[in-house]
Amino acid sequence: MKFTLSWLKEHLDTDASLTEITDRLTAIGLELEGVENPADVLRPFKVARVIEAGPHPNADKLRLLKVDDGSGTPWQVVCGAPNARQGLVGVFGPPGTYVPGPAFTLKPAKIRDVESFGMMCSYRELEMGEDHDGIIELPEDAPVGTSFADYAGLDDPVIDVSVTPNKQDCMGVRGIARDLAASGIGTLKPLSEVYRSGVDPVAGTGEAPDVRTDDSAGCPAFHAQNVSGLTNGASPKWMADRLKAIGQKPISVLVDITNFVSIDLGRPLHVYDRAKLTGGLVARKAVDGEQVLALNGKTYTLDASMTVIADDAQVHDIGGIMGGEDSGVSDTTTDVLIECAYFDPEHIARTGQKLMLTSDARQRFERGVDPAFLDQGLNIATRLVLELCGGTASPVTRSGTAPVEPRTVTYDPAYCAALAGIDVAAAEQQAILQRLGFGVDSASTPWTITVPSWRRDVAGKADIVEEVVRITGIDAIPSTPLPRLPGVAKPTASVGQLQERRVRRLAAARGLNEAVNWSFISDKEAAPFGGGDWTLANPISEDLKVMRPSLLPGLLSAAKRNLDRGAGSVRLFEVGRRYFKAEDGTSLERATLGIVLAGDKVSRDWRSGKAQAFTAHDVKAEVLALLEAAGAPATKLMDFAPDAAGPGDHYHPGQAATLRLGPKNVLAAYGTLHPSTAKAFGFKPVHGAVMVAELFLDGIPLKPRGSAMREAFAPPALQAVTRDFAFLVDAKTPAGDLVRAVKGADKKHITDARVFDSFAGQGVPEGKLSLALEVTLQPVDKSFGDDELKAIADAIVKAAAKLGAELRG
């Protein structure tokens, strides 16, 4: 929401400085986005007089000027403007001045072999308009040497505030002025003083407009008034200047009046050219498939849930959002119908989302405009049209009824201290509420407070406290320490929370960087992962619409952004929730840890040579370490090739697997990202293969929380023994199955087993693989004898044979 300081002071009688006003805006909940003063960039430009003007010696279309800017020494300037002449008073930019229009800094230059210092400027070059036919001409009595910004009265800062959705009353300058006045920054001027043309009804003559509403849900009230015999031209300077200052482009006086009233009072309006209408106007539901050409030049296809304004022939307006081109006003318009309607906020929001169409009107209507301001808003607009365009007005037609039933809240002033911790005197609370427009009956306690019609957000006593506190100031709330319970605080983290802490710390310790992504993703991002079970009805963006079925979409997008910005190696993880629909239709959240490894595992180096990419073994190592930290029985986990239970279509089918506790309980999926999924997220061949993994933390059996004390470490008294075994196995046999079988051969003495060599080739039958294992044996009571070692070795060979493995000779 943008407005100028002078515009604010049209409604607010105050001597407060700009800094005092902006500080107070933030203090009362209207966060300051920024302040820009257009005079700052134009202050170096001076009012100057052309004291000599002659032809350029080397160019017929150029003039050689001597310019006096009050500095004492005239400047020589080469100028191509057709109106450059002796005696002209204009705007001069000396060397070193930044010119905002063409965006360059003036420097001494030679133009056709003649030196030129500075520039005589046009309106377009100063970004003050589109006129570029000649240089600016000022009155002859303009004071030479004065800053042009000061002379032209451009020193009017533009204030930009962020208005929260609940503060619909501050979508107009008057609402902001009301809040400032309530906080003690001046007083709010009467509306009749702001609009000197009047705010009272216009006594019209002739036939009233033919309008009605047939959609009481979407458009409860439709008011209209005709003005005939008017002249539509350019807006007056004061109105055009205010609109341009906040980034609005003046179009014509009729259009500008509606835009001005919308920004000034938060009351959107629309003006129709009556010559382009067929019959009367009606607010109704659209017919499925109806189309309208909107003012933005786009054609929209409507459905039966949308409210439209139509005549006997066609739709002319997407109700409360945007008008249509076919009935828009033009320079030749002489007869208009001014619409001032109330549209239901929920209907406006749903229509805007379906059409993906936003506008200033939609922003105001979907937050909720003042339903009691229909008549006065129409009165102000009609009087402005009569004052600026002429013509005669008709009587007003009113169709439907706006929701203006009084709303009251029962409130005890003591509740402010109880809820907010700040003790505000009852009399001061009453004064604050009354300055904000609330009606307060304080004859007895509790009070009866009447909510103003423009405060749709106030529904209960907590809202009343919020109003009192924000105007009093959050800073006034005393800092009060919480009471401390006696004794030593007991741990409150659950077993699941402790599990997440462990895996977070270990992942970071292993060199992974934690990412925190939205729980919402787009339909496009969810599609490679089977789509989402839950879609938001009112998303803040189409890109944040689906509750994520996997953590990988967010991590992949983050990895791609980092690679695009020059990161050579990306190692990301995230701990969060995935969202599904349970069989009974309720929401199901699953705790998950996601991992993405992309780019180079090892950069190129004189010792190792070329850069090395990540492999599925790298991501599996991360998965195993994190599963162990999460409490999974790592020794009992089994590798499974892709099947119906996992890992999913977004994994490369030949380079992925799952780790399971039993055949059905999938604890993790890992491997190479499927090329089609990588392409969908924008990865290119130059990025190499992307490794991904998902750890399903909710599938890991958790032990009940016990003592935080750990048993003291007791190292073995006897030295461990290692023995090597080489087995011939089927090439398709997972090495993990063999390791698991060997470990199970003698659980008392075998403490570890690992593969240290894999070989296929000469001496190994086709279809077979030679796997060499190092087995660690730990004696317990006494050192191993030969017989004991042989018995353990025989047990290992026997266990391996159950998998079809043969001991190599």
N, C-alpha and C positions, 0 to 999 in steps of 0.2 A: 504494500500500500504506500504510494508516493504522494506527497503534497509539498507545497512550498511554505516557507515560514510566513510569508504575507497572506497566503491563503488560509492558513490556520488562524491567523489573527483576525480574519474576517469574522470568525465565530468566537474567538477567545480574546477577551479584553485583558491584556497582561503586559507588564513591563519586563518580564523575565527574559534573560538572555537566551541565546540559542543553546548554550551548554547546559543551562539550568533546565530548559525544556527537554532536551534529549536525555539528560540524566534521569529526569522524572519519568519519561516514557518507559524506560527499561525498568524502573523501580515499580511501576504499577502494572507490569506484565505485558507491555507492548515493546517487544525486544527491538532495539535499534539495529537495523541492517547497515545503515551508512548515511552519511551526509555529504552532499556534493554541492558546491557553489559554482554555478556557471561563470560567475564574475572572475574567478581565480585565473582561468586560462585566458580571459580577455583583458585582464588588468594591464598588461604591458602595452596594449594598443592605445594610441593617443588620438585625440581630436586634432586634426592638422589642416592647414590651408595651403592650397596650390598657389604660390606667388608668381610662378612663371610657367608657361606651357608652350613648347615649340616642337617642330617636327624632329624626328630622329634622322640623323644624317645618312643612315644606311638602311632604313626601312620605312616604307610608306605608311604602314598601318600602326606604327608605334609612335608614342609621344615622349618627349624628354621634359621632365617636370623638375621644378625646384619646390620643395615641400618644407613648410615651416611647422614644426611640431612643438614650438615653444622652448626648445633646448638652447636657442641662441644661434646655432649654425644650421642653415638650410641643408636639406638632404637632396642629392641628385637621384631621381627615380625614373627608370624606363617603364612606361605603362602602355598597355594595349587597349584600355577601356575606351569605348567610343565617346563617353561623356567626360573624359579627362580634359579640363580646361582651366584657365587662369581664374582665380577667385573662388573655385569650388572648395567647400569645406567637407572633408571626409574623414575616414579612419585610416591611420598610418601605423604600420608595423615596422619598427626600426630593426636593423640587423641584430641577430641573436634571439628574435622573437619566434616562438613556436606558433605555427598557423594550424588550427585544429582541422579545418576542412580537408585540404590536401595532405595534411599530416607531415609537414616538414618544418625545419628551422631555417629562418632567413639568414642568408650569408651574402656578403658583397660578391657581386658577380658581373661579368662582362656580357652584355647582350648586344650582339652585332657590333662588337668592338667598342662599345660605350659602357663605362662603369655604371652600375646601378646599386643603390644602397637602400634596402628595405622594400616595402610594398604598400600601395594604396589598395585597400581591400574591398571585396564585394560581400554581400550578405551570405552567400553560399560558402565562401572561404572562411567565414567566422562561424559557420554552422547555425546561422540565425534565420535561414530560409533558403528557398531554391533560386532566388534571383541572382543571375550571374551575367546579366546583359551589360552591366556597368558597375563602376565602383559606387560605394555608399555615398549619398549626398545628404548632408546635415544642414540645418538652418544656418544662415550666414552669421547669426549671433552666437553660435555654439562656441564655448570658450576654448580657444586653441591651447594645447598643452595639457588639457584635462584628460584623465584616464577615461577611455570610452565606456568601460564598464560602469564607472560612477556616473558619467553623464547620462547614459541610457537607462539607469536604474536597474541594472542587471544583478545587483548584489542581493539576491533573494535565494538563500540556500534551499536545496531540495532535500527533504527528509524522507527516508525510506524505513518503514517499520514492518516487522513480521507479525501478522495478526493471526493468533491461534484460532482454530475452528470454532471454539466456544464463544469467541468475542465477535459475533456477527454485527453487533452494534457499532463496532469500530471499522467497518468496511466503508465508512464515509468520514470525511473530514470532521463533520459535526460531532460524530460519536467520539472521536479522539479528543476533540476540544472539551466535550462533556467530562470525560475521565480526568483530563488535566485540571479542569476547574474544580472537580470534586477533590482532587489531591492538594488543592491550595495554590495552584499556578493560575491566578487570575479568576475571572468570572465568565460564565457562558452568556453570550449576547442573545437577546430574543431573536427568534427567527425572522420576525417582521423587520428588525433592524438590519439583518443580513440581506434580505431580499427586499430592496426598496420598491420594486415593482409591485409588491404585495404578495400575501399568502392567502387572502380571502377568496372565496368562490367568485368566479366571473359570471355575472348575470348574462347568460347567453340568449340569443334570439334565433328563431327559425326552427328547423327540424333537428331533433337529437339524433346521435349516431345509432345505427341499427346493429347492436352487438348483444351477444348473450353467451352464457357458458352452459354447455351440456355435459361438462365433466367436472362435477363438484368435488371429486377426489383430487384430480390433478390441478385444476384451476378453480378454487372455491369462489373467487371474486374477480370480475372483469368490469373495470370502469373505463369510460372513453368520452372524449369531447372533440368536436370538429372545430377547425378554424378555416375559414374560407377567405379568398381574395388576398392571400399573403404573397410576399416576395421572398424567395429563398436565395440568399447570396452568401458572401463571406461573413464569418463571425466577427464581432467587434474585437478590437485589439486585446482588451483585458481578458476576454474568454480564450482567445487563441493563444495568448502568451501563457496562461495557466496550463492549458492542455499540452502545449509544446514542452513546457518545463518538466512535466512528468513523463514525457515520452509518447504522448498521444498526438496523432497527426490531425490537425483541423481539416474537416472535409467540407462542411457547409453549416450555416447557422442552425438549421433544423437538427441535423445529426449531432452537432456539437452541443446543443442544448441538452439532448438526452444523455450524452456522455458526461457533461458537466454535472448534471443533477445526480447521476449515478455515483460519481466520485465524491461529490460534495455532501450528499445526504444519504448515500447508500441505497438509493431508490432507482432501480433500473426502469427505463421507459422505452417505448418504441413508437415511431412515427410512420404512418402509411400514407402513400400518395393515393388519395381517393379516386383519382381518374383511372387508376390501374386496378381497381377492385370491381368485382362483379357481385352486386348484392351486398348483404350485410356480412359481418364477421362473427364467427362462432368459435369458442374454445371447445374442442371435442377431442375424443380419442382418434388417433390416426387409423386408417385402414391398412391392413397388412399389404406391403408392397408399394404404398404411396411414396412419391418422391418429392423433394423440394430442393430448389437451387438456392443455397444459402448465400449470405452476403460475402462470405469468404471465397466465392466462386466455385465451391464444391457442391456436388449433388449427393444428397443423403437419402437412403432408402429406409422407410419408417416401418414400425410394426404397431400392433394394436395396444401396446402398453404405453405408448408415447402420447403426450398432450401436444396438440397443434392448434394454431389459429388459422382458420380457412374461411374463404368466401364460398359463393355458390359454385365456383369453377375449379378452385385448386387450393392447395396448402400454401400459406404465405409466411408462416413463422413456426419454428420449432420452439414451442412455448417456453418462455423463460430462459432460452439459451441463445438463439440467434435468429434474426429476421431473414426474410427472403429477398432476393434481388428483384424479383418480378414486381414487387410493390414498393420498392425503395424510392425515396425522394430524390429529385434531381434539381438542376438549376431552373428548370421550367415548371416545377411544381407550384401550384397556386392554392390547392385545397388539400388539407391533411386531416387525418384522424389520429389523435394522440391516445395511445393505449397505456393504461396504468393498471396492471393486474397483479393478483397475488397467486403465486404458484407454490404447490406443496414441495418442500425441500427434498423429501425422499423420492418423489417422482422425477424431479430435476436431476438428482444424482444418478439414478438408474438410467435415465435417457442419455445423459452425458457420457456415461461409461460405455453404454452399448454403441453409441455413435463415435466414441473416442473424439469427442468435440468439447472444447473448453472455450470459455469467453468470460469477460468481466461480469456479464449478467448472470451466468451460471454460478460463478464463485459467490455471488451475493445471494441468489435465490436458494442455493442448496445449503447455505448456512442458515438462512432464514431472515428475510427482510421484515420490517415492522408492518404487521397486518393492519394497524390502525392509522397508517400514514398514507392510505390510498387517496383519500379526498384531497388532503393538503398537498401531497406530491403532485397530483394532477393540476391543482390550482396554480402551484408555482410554475410548472412547465408551461401551462397555457398562458400565464401572464408574461413569461419570458418570450414566448412566440409572438404574442401581440405587441410587446415592446420592441422587439428586434426585427420582426418580419411584417408587422401590420396585420390587417385582416379583421374579421369579426368572428366571435366565438358562438357556438351553439350551446344549448343546455347540455348537461352531463347525463349520460346513461350509466346506470349502475345495475349490474347483473350478478346475482349470487351474494353470498355473505362471507366475509373474511373471518377467520377464527380469532375474535377479539374478546372472548369471554374473560373476565377478570380472574387472575390467579392469585391466591393468597398463601402465605407461609406463616405458621405459628412459630414465634421465635422468642427465646429468653436471652437477654443480653449477656447473662453469665456464661452462656454456652461458648462465647468467643474465647474466654480464658481457659475453659475446660478442653476445647478442641485444639486451639492454636497456641496456647501457652502465652498469650499476650493479653494483658488486662487493659482494655480500652473502656473509658467511662461511657456509661449508657447514653449520656447526652451527646457525646462525640460520635458514637455509633449511629445515633439517630440523624445527626447532621450529615454524616457521610452518606448514608443511604438516601436521604432526601436530595442531596446534591446530585446523586446518581440517577435520580428520577423515581425512586421507590416511594410509595405511600406508606407512612408509618403511623399506626394507631397505638400510641404508648400510654393510653389511659390506664391500662392495667397490665400486669405481667402474667403470662407471656404476651408479647406484642403481637399484633396482627399486621403483617407487612404485605402490601399489594405490589406485585411484581409489574414493572413497566412492560408495555406491549413489545418493546424492542429487545427485551432480554429473554429470549427463548431458552437460554441455557440454565436459568435459575429455576430449580424445582424443589429445593428443600432448605433446611436450616444450615446445613454445611455450606451451601452456596452463598448464603448470607454472610457467614463468617469469612469466607474467601474474599468477598467484596470489601468487608471492613478491614481485613488484614492487608490486602494488596494496596489499598489507599493509605492506610496508616504506614505501611512500609515493612517489608520482611525484615529489614535490618533492626527493627524495633523489638523483635522477638528475642528475649534474653537467652543466653547460652546456659543451659542447665544440665549438669552431668546426670547421667542415669544412676539410680541407686545401685550400690555394689553389694552383692550377696556375700554373707560371711563364708569363710573357708576357701578352699581351692576350687576353682571352676572345673566342672566335669566336661569331658569331651562331648560334643554334640553332633559331630559328623557321623552320618550313617555309614554302613559298610560299603554301600555303593559309592558314596562320595569319596571315601578313602581310596577305593579302587581307582576312581578317576584321577585323584591326585597323584597316585603312584605312576600311572601310565603317562600322565602329563610330564612329570618330572623326568622320567626315564627317556621319553621321546626327545625332550629338550637336551638332555645329557648326551644323547646319541647323535646330536647335530641336526635334528629336525626343527623347523621353525613353526610355531603355532599360528594358525589362521583362525579368525572368528568371522564366519560368514552369516548371511541372512538365512533364516529357516525357510524362506520363500524363494522359489525360483520360477522361471518362465516355463510355459508349456513345451517350448522347443528344447530347453535344457533337460526337462524331465522325461521326454520321449525315449531317449536311448536307454533309460533305466526302467522302462515299463510304464512310464507315466505316474502321476500322483493320484492317491486315493481321495485327497481333499483339495478343493479349489476354493479360494476366498471369494465371497460374494461381493466384497467391496475393497479390492486391493488398492494400495496406494500407487501401484504402477502395474502395467501388463507384464513387466519383467519380474514382478514379485507377486505372482498370482497363485502358484501351486506350492503346497506344503511338501518339502523335499522328501522323496522316497530313498535318497542316498545322500551321503555327505560329499561324494565325489564331484557332482556338478560344480559346487562352489569352489572346491579345491582346484579343479581343472581350469576354471575360469581365472582363478588367482595365479596359477602357474603360467598360463598363457600370457597374462598381463606382464608378469615378471620377465618372462623370456623376451617378450616384445620390447621391453625396456633395457635389454642388454644383460640380464642375469645369465651367467654361464651355467650355473647349477642351481636347481630349485628342489628343495627338500621340505615339503609341507606336511603338517598333520593338523587334524581338528578333532576335538571331542565334542560331541553334541547328540542330538536326537534326530531319528528318522520317524516319519509319521505315516501310519497306515490305518485302515478301517478294519476293526475287528469283525468277527462273524456276526455279532449281535448289533453291528452298526455303530458302535461307539469308537472313540478315538483310541488308537494304540500308539504309544511312543516307545521307541527302542533305542537304548543307549548304545552308541557306536563310536568307534575311532576310525577315521579315514586317513589314508596316507597317499601322497603323490610324489614320485621321484621323476624328475625330468631334466633334460640337459646332460651335462657331463658329470660322471661320477668322479673322475680324476682329470684335471686339466692337463694339456700337453706339457711335457717336461723333458729336459735333457736326459734325465735318468730313466724315465719310463716310456719316452717316445710320444706317440700319438695320444690324444685324449681318449679316455675310456668311458663308454656309456654304461648306464645302469642296466642290470639284468634282473631276471625274475629271482635269482638267488639272493640278490641284494635286498629286495623287498621282503623276501621270505625271512631273511635274518632279522630284519626289523620286527616282523610279525611275531616270530618265535620269542624274541626278547621281551616284547611288550605283553604277549600272552602270559608269560611266566610272571611278569610284574603284576599282572591283573589277577593272578591267583589260579590260572589254569594249570592243570597237571600236565606239564610239557612232555613228560616221558610217556604219557598215554595217548597223545594226539596222533591221529592217522591222516596221511595225505590221501586225498581222493581226487581222481581226475574229474573233469566237468561232467555233470549229470543233471537230472531234473532238479536236484536240491541246491545246485550252485556250480560255479560262482555267478553265472548270469551272462546274458548276451553281450554285455558291454566289455567282457573280457575276451582276449584272443583264445580261441578254443584249444589251440595246441600249445599255449604257453601260459596256462593258468591252472590253479588247483584250489582245493579247499582243505582246511585243517579241521578235523572233527573229533569230538569226544564220543566215540561210538559211530555207527553208520549214519545216524540221523541228525545229531546235534552239531550243527555247523558253527564253529567258533570264529572262523576267519576265512576270507577269500582273498587271494592274491594272484598277481601275475601281470602280464602285459596288457595294456589297454587295447581293445579291438580297434583296428585301423579306421573303421567307419565311425566309431565314437570319437576317436581322436580328430578326425576330419570335421565332424559336427561341431567340435569346440574350437576349431581354427588352427589346430596343430598342423604343421607342414613337415614334409620329409626331412628338411634341414634340422628340425628339432630332434629327430631320432625317435626311438620307441619310448613310450611313457609307461612307467611302472606304477601300479596302483594296488591298494589293499584296503580291506575293510575288516575291522575286528568287532564282532558282535558281543559287546561287553555284557549284555543282559542274558546271554546264553551260558556264561561262565558260572559254575556253582560257587557260591560264596559261603565261607565259613561264618558262623555267628561271631559277633564281636566279643573278643575275650580280653585278657590282660594285655596291656601295652608292653609288658616286660617280655624280653626274648631270652631263651635259654642261653647260657654261656657256651661259647664255642669250645668244643673238646676235640682237638686234633687227634687223628689216629696215632696210636703208639708205635705201630709197625709200618714200614715203608711199603707203598703200593708196588705192584708188579704189572708190567704191560706185556701182552702177547699179540702178535700179528696173525691174521687169518686172511687168506685169499679164496674167494668163492666164485665159481662160475654160476651165473644166474641168467634167467631169461631176460633179454634186453628190455622187455616191457615191465619188469618187476621194479616197483619203487624201491629205491635204496633205503628209504625210511622204514619200510616194512622189514627189511633184513636187519637193520640196526635194532629195531624194536624186538624182533625175535631173539637176537643174540643177547640183548639185555635181560630178557625174561628167562634165559636158560638157567641162571643162578642169581636170584635177586639178592641173596645175602652177601655174595662176594663180588659180583660184577657191579662196579660203580659208574662205569662210563663205557661207551663204544662209539667210535666215529669212523667215517669213511675217509681214508687218506689217499686212495688212488682208484681211478676208474680207467679201464683199458679195454679196447676192442681192436682186433687186428690179427696180425700173424700169431698163430698159436692158440687163438681163441675161436671156437667154432662159430659159423655164421648164425646170427640170431641170438648169440650169447654175449655176455658182458662179464668181465672180470672186475670184481669189487674187492678191494683190500681194506680190511677193518683193523683198527687198533683198539684192543679191549683192555681196560684197566681193571685189575683185580686187587681187592683190598683185604689182606688177612685181618682177622679179628683178634683171636686169642694167642695165636702163635704163627710163626712164618709157615708158608706153604711148603709142603714136601712134594717130591716128584709125583707121587701117587695122587695127591690132591689136585695138583695142576693138570695131570692127565685126565682126571675125572671131570674137571670143569671144562677142559677142551673138548672132551667127548660130548658133554652136554650141549656145548655151543654148536658143534657140528650137527648133532641130532636135531636141535631146534631150527637150524638153517635148512636142513633137509626137508622139513615140513613145507617150506616155501619152494622146494624144487632146486635148492642151491647145492652145489657139489664142491667139496674142498679140493682145491687145486693141488697137484702133486709138487 
